[in-house]
Amino acid sequence: MPDNKFPNPDPIPSVPMEMCHFPDATQKTDIAFLAAALGRSPMQLHRDFLNRYGYTVNEYLRRRRLSGALALIRTTALSLSDIAYACGYSSQQAMSRDIRAILGMTATEYRQGDAYYYLAAPDAHLPFVTSVGAVHLPDTVCLRYDAKSPTGLETAAVTQFLSQNPNFMGRIIGRNASDGENGYGFGAQKRFSYLLYVQETETIRTDGFTVCGKQAGYQANCAQIRVKYEERKISAAWDYLYAKWLPGSMFAYAGADDASFESGYFEEYIYKNGEIRRLHLCLPVVRQDAALRITLVTETMYILAAQKMETCAADTSSGTAEADASREIVRALAKHRPGLLRGAHRFYCRRRAHDVTCGVVLPREVNLSGDDGWGDPGCTRTAISFEAQPFAVLHFSSIHDTVSAGTMLLRWVSENGLSAVGDVFAIYDTASDFDAPSMHVYCPIEQIPVRKS
């Protein structure tokens, strides 16, 4: 939409650190006092906390109180009534209702089970201002733009449309084409597509586009970020919204279980005088009460990996180290042990401040002789092994940001009295679906505690 119709959001102040960590489940928080300290009313605090962290204040406190209770249920022999009162519940029944609402089981069933559940605190240091609310989309016409290369595809599509319609004052929404519409054709005839949905405000020119029909307006509840129109910032904002903010919030992506048009993510272009200024990223979300699932396991694991120094340590999202290391290890296995590569379905990734190590989990130790197949001298081959190593494992059904997931797991390890003894890493498992792998974050721990009876 035109720039002057899209005001900047009010800055959201930082929330006190004690609310973001809330280590003591018995701690009482005076909402009115916190609001006054921030110069806002309690209503404004609730709104801003939801926008920034994906929770209302009350929901956040409820989940952290419950997380403290779950830790005590699994790691102590205290009675359920003692745990309830220690964690600030009015009664054991009140705590049990909370556990059943979130986990779908009784407190006794949870104590006797094998899995741990965790309701993580959000990260207090967030790089983008996020808001949650309804987005109203008007009736639009869908235009498909095709190009020979995916590079700059979105900018080319919007720029071409605005150059043909210099007086256009309506809204412009963009979406990626579906897999069947994108990257079609072969060789020199291959084409990449991007879809524009432009508001029907007047007669428009569509030279260079394929008109795909009309789309009725609708409303979607979305997690949103507004970002300057720069490729690196846009990519970082999408990565943050989906892989970091969403897993730590009380929301799930609406399109995960709903393939309807209204559930898909989109971006709205903010322009002025034919120039794109900003982008409004919109991720449709639905509320969920799910907790993070963690298990304690002892596992033997052999990994053949390649380590690559990060090309841009200050901003790892823009570096190529992960792709380079992955490419090198696959190249070596394809040359020396193609049978192992064909049977592999578990892949390793460990990120540090200045390097990334990627590898393949193998059924046994393998020694690759020689350096043939290692085309990048910046990659260092390494063998990693764990012999009957205890781990805390955080499970996801889809891919999330490794760093933020590792931070959540380390926080859980600390809150549950365990000791981490090595780097956190991720294992991607493609056994069920190569294109949609599950993700498991591993933290080596000193020992698995003996269950209290």
N, C-alpha and C positions, 0 to 999 in steps of 0.2 A: 504494500500500500504506500501511498505518498508519505514522505518522511514527516511532514508536519502533523499527520494524524496519529503518530505513534510516539507518545511521550516517553522519556526515560523513566524507569521505575525508581521509586524512592529507595535510597540505600538501606539495606537491612543491617542493623548493628550486630556486633558480635554478641553471642549469648554467653553468659558466665561459664567458665570452665567447669565449675562444680556440677552444672546441669548436663554437660556433655559427657562426663565420666561417671558421676553418681556412683562411686564405689561402694558406699555403705547403704544397703537396702533399707536400713531403719531411718535414714535421714529424711526429715520433713522439709519440704520446700515451700516457702511462702511466695505464692505466685504474685500477689499484689506487691510485695517488697521487691521482687526481681523486676517487675514491670516498671516500678517507680525508679529503680536504679538505672534502667535503660531509657528513662524519659518517655515511657509509653504507657498506655492503659493496658489492663489485663487482656482485653479483647485484641488490642494490637499485637501484644506479645504472642498470643495464641496464633494469630494469623501469620506473623513473621516467622515464628518457629516452624510452622507447617511448611511455609514456602521455602525456608532455607534447608531444613533437615528432613522433610517428608513425614513429620509427625506433629500432632498437636502436643502441647506441653503435657496435658493429662495422660495422653496415650503413651508418650515417651516414658513418663514416670511409672506408669503401670507396667510397661514392658520391662523396664530395668529392675523394678521391684520383683517381678516374677522371675527374671533371670537370676537374681540373687537367691531366691527361694529354690530354684531348680538346682543351683550349684550345691546348696546345703543338703537338699534331699539326696543327691547322688554321692556326696563326699563325706557325709557325717552320719552318725547313728541317732541323731536327734529325732525326737518324735515330731510328727507332722504338725501338731498343735504348737509345739515350741518353736518350730521354724516359722510358722505363720505369724506368731506374735513378734518374733525377732525381726521379721521382714516388714513389719508395719501393717499387716492385715488385721482386720477387726476380729476374725475368727478363722479356724481351720477350714470351715465351709466356704468362706470367701476366697481363700487361696485355692481350694480345690476347684471352684467354679472357673477361676482364671486359667488354671492348668488345662481343664477340660476344653475351654473355649479356644485356646491356642493350639494345644497338642492333640486334642481328641482322645485323651486317655485320662485315667485317674492318677492321682499323686502316687498311689501304691504301685500301679502298673509302671509308671515312669521310674520309680525307685528300683524295680525289679528288672527293667529292660536293659538293653545293651547300648542304645544310642543316647547321646547327650543332646540337649537342645539349648540354643543360645539366642538371646535377643540382644543384638549388639548395639552399643552406643554409636551414634553418628560421629563422623570426623568433624572436629571443631574448626578445622582449617580448610575452607572450601574455596576453590579457585574461581567458581562461577556463581552468580546469583541465580538461584532456581526458584520458580514459583509454580504453584499447583492451582489450577482453576479451569473453568469452562472456556473453550474457544469456539466462537460461532463462525462457521464458514458459509459463505453465500452460494447461490446457484452459480455454477461455472460452466465454461466450455473447456473440454480437454484437448490439448494440442500436444502431439508427439514430435519431438525434435530428434533427428538422427544425425550421427557423425561417425567418421571413420576411427576416431580415437576417443577414449573416455576422459582424457585429460582436458580440463576446462569445459566439460560438456554443459554443466549447469549454467555457467556464466555466458557461454555462447548462446544458449537457448533464450535466456532472459534478455540479453543484449539485443539479439535479433528481433525479438518481439517488440521491445521498446523503441528500437530504431524505426520500425514500420508503423508504430502507433505512438508518435511523440506526445500526443495530447491525452493519452490514456491515463485515467485517474482511479481505476479500480484496483482491486486486490489481485496479487499474483501468488499462487501457491505452487510449490514444486514437490514432486515425488519421484523416487527411482522407479523405473519400469520394472515389471515383474521379470523373473528369470527367462520366461518364454519370449519376452519382447526385447530383452537386452542381450547384446553380444551375439546376435543372430548372424547367419551367413558364414562363409568360409573364405580364408585367404584375403585377397584384395577386396572382396565383396562384403567383408564383415562390417557390421554396423552396430553402434551403441546408441541407446535411446534414453531420453529423459522426458518426463511428462510435466507439462505446465497446465494448471487449472486457473483460467483467467475469468474474472468476474464479468458477467454479462451487463455491461453498462452502456454499450453503444456498439455500432458496427465496427468490427475490427478486421485488420488485414492479417492473413495467415500464410503469406508466402514463405515457403521453406518448411512448413509444418504439415503434419497429417492431422486433420480434424477427426477426433475419435468419438465425438458425441458430447452429450451434456451430462453433468453431474448435479443432482439435487443438493441443496445446502443441508447442513447438519450441524450438530453441536457435539463436541467431544471434551471430556475431562482430561486435561493434559498436564504433564510436567513440562515446563517451558524454560528456555534460556534465550536471551537476546544477545547477540554477539556481533562484533564488527566484521564486515565482509572481507575476511582474509582467510585463505585456505587452511593455514596451520591452526588458526584459532577455531575455525568451524569444525575441523576434524577433532581437535582436542575437546571441544565442547560436547560433540556427539558422544565421544568415547567416555567422557566424564558422566554425562547424563545417564547413559545406558549401563555402563560397566562399573561405575563407582557410586553415583548417587542412588540409583534405583535399588541395588541389592541391600543397601543400608536403610532403606525407607520402609514404610508400611504399604507400599504399592507394588504392583506387578505390571508388566507391559500388557496392555489389553490385546495386542495382536498375537501374543504367544499361543493362546488357545482359541482365538477367534480370527478367522481369515477374511472377515468382511472388510469392505472398503473403509468403513468408518473407524475401524480399529488400527489402521496402518499409520505409521509416523509420517510427518510431512514437515516442510519448511516454508515460511512465508517471507517474501522478498520485500525489504523496505527500501524504497528508491526515491530519488529526487532529481528532477531535471534529466531524466533518462539514465541516471547513474545509480547503481546499487550501492547502498550505504551500509545496511545491516541485514542480518538474517534472524528470523524468529523461529527457533527450533521447537517443535511440538511432538511430544511422545505421549500418545493416549495411554492412560493408566487406569487400573481398577484396584480397589482396596483389597488387601490380603492380610491374614493374621498369622501367616506361616512363620515359624522360627527356623533358624539355621540348624542343620543336623550335623552333629560331630560324633565320630566314633574313635575309640582307642584300639589300635591293632598292633600286632607284631608282624613284621614283614621282612622278607629277604628280597633284595632288588638289585639287579645288575643293569647299569646304564652306560651306553656308549654315547659320548656327547662331544660337542664342539663349543668352545668358548670364544666369544667375539667382543672386543672392546666396543663400547657404545660410541657411535659417531657424534652424538650430541647429548652429552651427559646431563646437561641442564634441563633437557626436555626429552625424556626417553621415548615419548609417544611419537616423536618425529624421526627417531633414529632407525637405522636399518639392521642393527646388530642381531635381532631375533631372526629376521628373515635370512640373513647371511649365515648364521650358525646353523639354522635348520637346513638350508640348502647344502651346506658342506657335509653334514653328517649323512644326509640322504644320498649324496653323490658317492661318498666313500662306501657305504653299505651296498649301493647298487652295483658298484664295481667289484667289491671283494666278497660280499655275502648276500647276493640277491635273494636267496631263499629266506634269510632272516627278515629282510625288509618286507617281503610279501606277507609274511605272517605277523608282522608287528601291528599292534593296535593301541599301544600305550606310549605316549610321547611326553618327554620331560622338559620343563622350562624353569630356570632359576634366574631371577633378576637381582643384580646388585646395583650399587650407585653408578658404577662405571663400566659394567660388562653384563652380558647375557650369556647363559649357557643353555643350549638346547640339545636334546638327545632322544634316543630310542631306548625303551625298556626292553631288554632281551631275556630270553629264558635261561641263559647261562652266560658266564663270562666269555668274552670273545677278544682275541688279540689280533688286531689288524696290522700286518707288517708293511713297512714301506710308507712313503708319503704320497704315492700315486692317488689321484682323485681329489687331492686337497688343493684346489686352485687358488684359494685366497690365503696369502701368507699371514693375514691378520687373524686367522682362526687357529686356535690351539686345540688339538684333540685331547680329550681327557676321559678316563674311565672312572666311574663312580660306582661304589658298591655299598650296600647295607646288609649286614648279616644279622638276622633276627633282631632288627632294630624296632623298639617301640615308637609309635607315631600317634599323634593326634591328627585326625583327618577331617577336614571340612568338606562336605559334599554339595555339589551344585549339579543340576540337570542340564545346564547350559554354560557357556563360557562367560566368565566375569573377569574383571581386572585383577591380575595376579597380586599386585602390590596392596591394594585395598583389602582383598580377601585375606592375604597373609597377615595384615595388621589386625583384622578381626580375630583371626585364629590365635595370634600371639596374645591378644588381650584376654581371650577366653582361657588360654593356658595359664596366664598369670592369675586371673580371678579364681581359678579352680585349684590353686596351690601346686601346680605342676612346674617342672623346670625344662625349658627348651635347651637343647644341646647342639643345635646346628641350624643351618639356613633353612628357611621355609622355601618350598618349591611346589610347582603345580604338575599334576599328571593329567593329560587329556586322553580320554578313552574313547576310541572310535569303533569299538566292537559292535555296538548297536546301530550306529548311524555315522558314517564317515563325514558327512556334511554337517552334522549337528552333534559334535562330541559332548560327552559329559565331562565335568571338570572336578578334580579332587585336589585339595590343597593340603600338603603334608607338612607337619612340623615335628622333627625328631625330638623326643622327650627322654628324660633320664630313665623313667620307669613307669609302668602302668600301675596305679595304686591298687592295693587290695580293697575290694569292696567292703564297706562297713555293713555290719549286720545288726 
